[in-house]
Amino acid sequence: MDPLPRNPFPRRPSARAVARGLGLFSLALGAAEVLMPQAIARALGMPGRAGLLIAGNPRFWVWKRVAGDALDLSVLAGAVHAANPHRATALAAFAAVAGVAALDLGCARALQAEERRRTVRWADYGDRSGWPREAEAMRGAAAGFETPRDMRAPQALRPYGTLH
């Protein structure tokens, strides 16, 4: 019987170690995105479109910030319980992130409205008055109008001299 081949990874990393590594990777990636966004965008074949700082249209990226804010708030909400000895700090962090989230949401909605205004072509009715004819042609058009007998009208709308 052949012996089993030796495991090249004799010790499996713990989930905590993997989580720590993922956190460090996120920090490194975030730093690279901040320090050299155009180089990363070029490397990905997305020149001028990757990231909020260099995007031609930042609406998509601001909405991503709103989603990230929602995740941050959900995490911080777990620290705002009465048993947490650092509750005041957690509340302050929650309030700060909520304020930034409100700004992000307002900005995202304003960008969306701005884009909608740019893409919708409005008809120009500046040369129209809303009346079928010129004002002089319409003067006196209703002078001979009489309220029909079968129409109920309040006293103030009845012509003078009628009793019905």
Phi and psi restraints in degrees (value plus and minus 20) as a CYANA .aco file:
   2 ASP   PHI     -96.0   -56.0
   2 ASP   PSI     116.9   156.9
   3 PRO   PHI     -90.9   -50.9
   3 PRO   PSI     131.2   171.2
   4 LEU   PHI     -84.6   -44.6
   4 LEU   PSI     123.4   163.4
   5 PRO   PHI     -85.0   -45.0
   5 PRO   PSI     130.3   170.3
   6 ARG   PHI     -88.1   -48.1
   6 ARG   PSI     118.8   158.8
   7 ASN   PHI     -92.4   -52.4
   7 ASN   PSI     100.0   140.0
   8 PRO   PHI     -89.6   -49.6
   8 PRO   PSI     -38.4     1.6
   9 PHE   PHI    -136.3   -96.3
   9 PHE   PSI      60.3   100.3
  10 PRO   PHI     -81.6   -41.6
  10 PRO   PSI     -51.1   -11.1
  11 ARG   PHI    -141.3  -101.3
  11 ARG   PSI     105.9   145.9
  12 ARG   PHI    -102.1   -62.1
  12 ARG   PSI     112.3   152.3
  13 PRO   PHI     -88.4   -48.4
  13 PRO   PSI     128.5   168.5
  14 SER   PHI     -93.3   -53.3
  14 SER   PSI     140.2   180.2
  15 ALA   PHI     -81.3   -41.3
  15 ALA   PSI     -55.0   -15.0
  16 ARG   PHI     -84.1   -44.1
  16 ARG   PSI     -60.5   -20.5
  17 ALA   PHI     -85.5   -45.5
  17 ALA   PSI     -60.6   -20.6
  18 VAL   PHI     -84.1   -44.1
  18 VAL   PSI     -63.9   -23.9
  19 ALA   PHI     -81.0   -41.0
  19 ALA   PSI     -62.8   -22.8
  20 ARG   PHI     -82.3   -42.3
  20 ARG   PSI     -63.0   -23.0
  21 GLY   PHI     -82.3   -42.3
  21 GLY   PSI     -61.1   -21.1
  22 LEU   PHI     -82.8   -42.8
  22 LEU   PSI     -59.9   -19.9
  23 GLY   PHI     -82.5   -42.5
  23 GLY   PSI     -63.7   -23.7
  24 LEU   PHI     -85.4   -45.4
  24 LEU   PSI     -59.7   -19.7
  25 PHE   PHI     -81.2   -41.2
  25 PHE   PSI     -63.2   -23.2
  26 SER   PHI     -81.7   -41.7
  26 SER   PSI     -62.4   -22.4
  27 LEU   PHI     -82.6   -42.6
  27 LEU   PSI     -65.2   -25.2
  28 ALA   PHI     -83.8   -43.8
  28 ALA   PSI     -63.5   -23.5
  29 LEU   PHI     -84.7   -44.7
  29 LEU   PSI     -63.4   -23.4
  30 GLY   PHI     -81.5   -41.5
  30 GLY   PSI     -61.6   -21.6
  31 ALA   PHI     -83.7   -43.7
  31 ALA   PSI     -61.7   -21.7
  32 ALA   PHI     -84.2   -44.2
  32 ALA   PSI     -60.3   -20.3
  33 GLU   PHI     -85.5   -45.5
  33 GLU   PSI     -54.4   -14.4
  34 VAL   PHI     -96.9   -56.9
  34 VAL   PSI     -61.7   -21.7
  35 LEU   PHI     -98.2   -58.2
  35 LEU   PSI     -51.1   -11.1
  36 MET   PHI    -164.8  -124.8
  36 MET   PSI      42.9    82.9
  37 PRO   PHI     -85.4   -45.4
  37 PRO   PSI     -57.3   -17.3
  38 GLN   PHI     -88.1   -48.1
  38 GLN   PSI     -57.7   -17.7
  39 ALA   PHI     -84.9   -44.9
  39 ALA   PSI     -61.2   -21.2
  40 ILE   PHI     -87.0   -47.0
  40 ILE   PSI     -62.5   -22.5
  41 ALA   PHI     -81.1   -41.1
  41 ALA   PSI     -62.5   -22.5
  42 ARG   PHI     -83.2   -43.2
  42 ARG   PSI     -63.0   -23.0
  43 ALA   PHI     -82.9   -42.9
  43 ALA   PSI     -50.2   -10.2
  44 LEU   PHI    -109.8   -69.8
  44 LEU   PSI     -23.2    16.8
  45 GLY   PHI      56.0    96.0
  45 GLY   PSI       8.4    48.4
  46 MET   PHI    -146.6  -106.6
  46 MET   PSI      29.6    69.6
  47 PRO   PHI     -81.2   -41.2
  47 PRO   PSI     113.6   153.6
  48 GLY   PHI      55.6    95.6
  48 GLY   PSI     -15.7    24.3
  49 ARG   PHI    -144.5  -104.5
  49 ARG   PSI     -29.4    10.6
  50 ALA   PHI    -119.7   -79.7
  50 ALA   PSI      99.1   139.1
  51 GLY   PHI      75.4   115.4
  51 GLY   PSI     131.5   171.5
  52 LEU   PHI     -86.3   -46.3
  52 LEU   PSI     -56.2   -16.2
  53 LEU   PHI     -91.2   -51.2
  53 LEU   PSI     -46.9    -6.9
  54 ILE   PHI    -141.6  -101.6
  54 ILE   PSI     -14.1    25.9
  55 ALA   PHI     -91.3   -51.3
  55 ALA   PSI     119.3   159.3
  56 GLY   PHI     -87.5   -47.5
  56 GLY   PSI     -58.1   -18.1
  57 ASN   PHI    -144.5  -104.5
  57 ASN   PSI      82.5   122.5
  58 PRO   PHI     -99.3   -59.3
  58 PRO   PSI     -21.1    18.9
  59 ARG   PHI     -74.6   -34.6
  59 ARG   PSI     -68.3   -28.3
  60 PHE   PHI     -77.9   -37.9
  60 PHE   PSI     -64.1   -24.1
  61 TRP   PHI     -91.9   -51.9
  61 TRP   PSI     -53.0   -13.0
  62 VAL   PHI     -89.4   -49.4
  62 VAL   PSI     -57.9   -17.9
  63 TRP   PHI     -84.1   -44.1
  63 TRP   PSI     -53.3   -13.3
  64 LYS   PHI     -84.7   -44.7
  64 LYS   PSI     -57.1   -17.1
  65 ARG   PHI     -82.8   -42.8
  65 ARG   PSI     -61.5   -21.5
  66 VAL   PHI     -80.0   -40.0
  66 VAL   PSI     -63.1   -23.1
  67 ALA   PHI     -83.7   -43.7
  67 ALA   PSI     -62.1   -22.1
  68 GLY   PHI     -83.6   -43.6
  68 GLY   PSI     -58.8   -18.8
  69 ASP   PHI     -81.3   -41.3
  69 ASP   PSI     -61.0   -21.0
  70 ALA   PHI     -82.0   -42.0
  70 ALA   PSI     -61.7   -21.7
  71 LEU   PHI     -84.4   -44.4
  71 LEU   PSI     -64.3   -24.3
  72 ASP   PHI     -79.8   -39.8
  72 ASP   PSI     -64.1   -24.1
  73 LEU   PHI     -84.2   -44.2
  73 LEU   PSI     -57.0   -17.0
  74 SER   PHI     -87.0   -47.0
  74 SER   PSI     -55.5   -15.5
  75 VAL   PHI     -89.9   -49.9
  75 VAL   PSI     -65.8   -25.8
  76 LEU   PHI     -86.0   -46.0
  76 LEU   PSI     -50.2   -10.2
  77 ALA   PHI     -80.0   -40.0
  77 ALA   PSI     -49.9    -9.9
  78 GLY   PHI     -90.5   -50.5
  78 GLY   PSI     -36.4     3.6
  79 ALA   PHI    -119.0   -79.0
  79 ALA   PSI     -21.2    18.8
  80 VAL   PHI    -117.6   -77.6
  80 VAL   PSI      15.9    55.9
  81 HIS   PHI    -115.6   -75.6
  81 HIS   PSI     138.7   178.7
  82 ALA   PHI     -83.5   -43.5
  82 ALA   PSI     -47.5    -7.5
  83 ALA   PHI     -99.5   -59.5
  83 ALA   PSI     -30.0    10.0
  84 ASN   PHI     -95.7   -55.7
  84 ASN   PSI     100.9   140.9
  85 PRO   PHI     -88.0   -48.0
  85 PRO   PSI     -37.1     2.9
  86 HIS   PHI    -127.5   -87.5
  86 HIS   PSI      11.9    51.9
  87 ARG   PHI     -78.8   -38.8
  87 ARG   PSI     -60.9   -20.9
  88 ALA   PHI     -81.9   -41.9
  88 ALA   PSI     -61.6   -21.6
  89 THR   PHI     -86.6   -46.6
  89 THR   PSI     -60.9   -20.9
  90 ALA   PHI     -83.7   -43.7
  90 ALA   PSI     -59.9   -19.9
  91 LEU   PHI     -84.4   -44.4
  91 LEU   PSI     -61.4   -21.4
  92 ALA   PHI     -83.4   -43.4
  92 ALA   PSI     -62.1   -22.1
  93 ALA   PHI     -84.7   -44.7
  93 ALA   PSI     -61.5   -21.5
  94 PHE   PHI     -81.6   -41.6
  94 PHE   PSI     -64.8   -24.8
  95 ALA   PHI     -83.9   -43.9
  95 ALA   PSI     -61.0   -21.0
  96 ALA   PHI     -83.8   -43.8
  96 ALA   PSI     -65.7   -25.7
  97 VAL   PHI     -87.2   -47.2
  97 VAL   PSI     -56.9   -16.9
  98 ALA   PHI     -83.2   -43.2
  98 ALA   PSI     -58.9   -18.9
  99 GLY   PHI     -83.9   -43.9
  99 GLY   PSI     -64.5   -24.5
 100 VAL   PHI     -85.4   -45.4
 100 VAL   PSI     -58.7   -18.7
 101 ALA   PHI     -82.2   -42.2
 101 ALA   PSI     -60.1   -20.1
 102 ALA   PHI     -83.5   -43.5
 102 ALA   PSI     -61.7   -21.7
 103 LEU   PHI     -84.0   -44.0
 103 LEU   PSI     -64.1   -24.1
 104 ASP   PHI     -81.4   -41.4
 104 ASP   PSI     -65.0   -25.0
 105 LEU   PHI     -84.1   -44.1
 105 LEU   PSI     -64.1   -24.1
 106 GLY   PHI     -81.2   -41.2
 106 GLY   PSI     -62.7   -22.7
 107 CYS   PHI     -84.6   -44.6
 107 CYS   PSI     -64.0   -24.0
 108 ALA   PHI     -82.2   -42.2
 108 ALA   PSI     -62.9   -22.9
 109 ARG   PHI     -87.8   -47.8
 109 ARG   PSI     -58.4   -18.4
 110 ALA   PHI     -85.8   -45.8
 110 ALA   PSI     -61.6   -21.6
 111 LEU   PHI     -83.3   -43.3
 111 LEU   PSI     -58.9   -18.9
 112 GLN   PHI     -85.8   -45.8
 112 GLN   PSI     -63.8   -23.8
 113 ALA   PHI     -85.1   -45.1
 113 ALA   PSI     -60.1   -20.1
 114 GLU   PHI     -82.0   -42.0
 114 GLU   PSI     -62.9   -22.9
 115 GLU   PHI     -85.7   -45.7
 115 GLU   PSI     -59.6   -19.6
 116 ARG   PHI     -83.5   -43.5
 116 ARG   PSI     -61.8   -21.8
 117 ARG   PHI     -84.4   -44.4
 117 ARG   PSI     -56.0   -16.0
 118 ARG   PHI     -90.2   -50.2
 118 ARG   PSI     -53.1   -13.1
 119 THR   PHI    -110.4   -70.4
 119 THR   PSI     -39.2     0.8
 120 VAL   PHI    -108.6   -68.6
 120 VAL   PSI     104.6   144.6
 121 ARG   PHI    -110.8   -70.8
 121 ARG   PSI     100.8   140.8
 122 TRP   PHI    -112.1   -72.1
 122 TRP   PSI     118.4   158.4
 123 ALA   PHI     -93.2   -53.2
 123 ALA   PSI     121.4   161.4
 124 ASP   PHI    -117.2   -77.2
 124 ASP   PSI      89.6   129.6
 125 TYR   PHI    -127.5   -87.5
 125 TYR   PSI       5.6    45.6
 126 GLY   PHI     -82.4   -42.4
 126 GLY   PSI     -43.5    -3.5
 127 ASP   PHI    -111.5   -71.5
 127 ASP   PSI     -13.4    26.6
 128 ARG   PHI    -131.8   -91.8
 128 ARG   PSI     127.8   167.8
 129 SER   PHI    -121.1   -81.1
 129 SER   PSI     -41.9    -1.9
 130 GLY   PHI      77.3   117.3
 130 GLY   PSI     -27.7    12.3
 131 TRP   PHI    -121.5   -81.5
 131 TRP   PSI     128.9   168.9
 132 PRO   PHI     -89.5   -49.5
 132 PRO   PSI     -48.2    -8.2
 133 ARG   PHI    -156.6  -116.6
 133 ARG   PSI     152.8   192.8
 134 GLU   PHI     -82.0   -42.0
 134 GLU   PSI     134.4   174.4
 135 ALA   PHI     -78.1   -38.1
 135 ALA   PSI     -63.1   -23.1
 136 GLU   PHI     -83.8   -43.8
 136 GLU   PSI     -55.5   -15.5
 137 ALA   PHI     -91.9   -51.9
 137 ALA   PSI     -41.4    -1.4
 138 MET   PHI    -115.8   -75.8
 138 MET   PSI     -30.8     9.2
 139 ARG   PHI     -79.9   -39.9
 139 ARG   PSI     109.3   149.3
 140 GLY   PHI      59.9    99.9
 140 GLY   PSI     -15.5    24.5
 141 ALA   PHI     -80.8   -40.8
 141 ALA   PSI     -50.2   -10.2
 142 ALA   PHI    -123.6   -83.6
 142 ALA   PSI      -4.8    35.2
 143 ALA   PHI     -82.2   -42.2
 143 ALA   PSI     -56.4   -16.4
 144 GLY   PHI    -114.8   -74.8
 144 GLY   PSI      -7.0    33.0
 145 PHE   PHI     -90.9   -50.9
 145 PHE   PSI     112.3   152.3
 146 GLU   PHI    -143.0  -103.0
 146 GLU   PSI     118.6   158.6
 147 THR   PHI     -87.7   -47.7
 147 THR   PSI     107.6   147.6
 148 PRO   PHI     -80.9   -40.9
 148 PRO   PSI     128.3   168.3
 149 ARG   PHI     -82.2   -42.2
 149 ARG   PSI     -54.0   -14.0
 150 ASP   PHI    -102.8   -62.8
 150 ASP   PSI     -17.6    22.4
 151 MET   PHI    -119.7   -79.7
 151 MET   PSI     103.9   143.9
 152 ARG   PHI    -101.4   -61.4
 152 ARG   PSI     108.6   148.6
 153 ALA   PHI    -155.8  -115.8
 153 ALA   PSI     122.3   162.3
 154 PRO   PHI     -84.4   -44.4
 154 PRO   PSI     136.4   176.4
 155 GLN   PHI     -72.4   -32.4
 155 GLN   PSI     -60.6   -20.6
 156 ALA   PHI     -85.0   -45.0
 156 ALA   PSI     -41.7    -1.7
 157 LEU   PHI    -118.3   -78.3
 157 LEU   PSI     -25.1    14.9
 158 ARG   PHI    -100.9   -60.9
 158 ARG   PSI     125.8   165.8
 159 PRO   PHI     -84.4   -44.4
 159 PRO   PSI     132.6   172.6
 160 TYR   PHI     -80.6   -40.6
 160 TYR   PSI     122.4   162.4
 161 GLY   PHI      70.2   110.2
 161 GLY   PSI     -16.8    23.2
 162 THR   PHI    -125.3   -85.3
 162 THR   PSI     125.5   165.5
 163 LEU   PHI    -131.8   -91.8
 163 LEU   PSI     -26.0    14.0
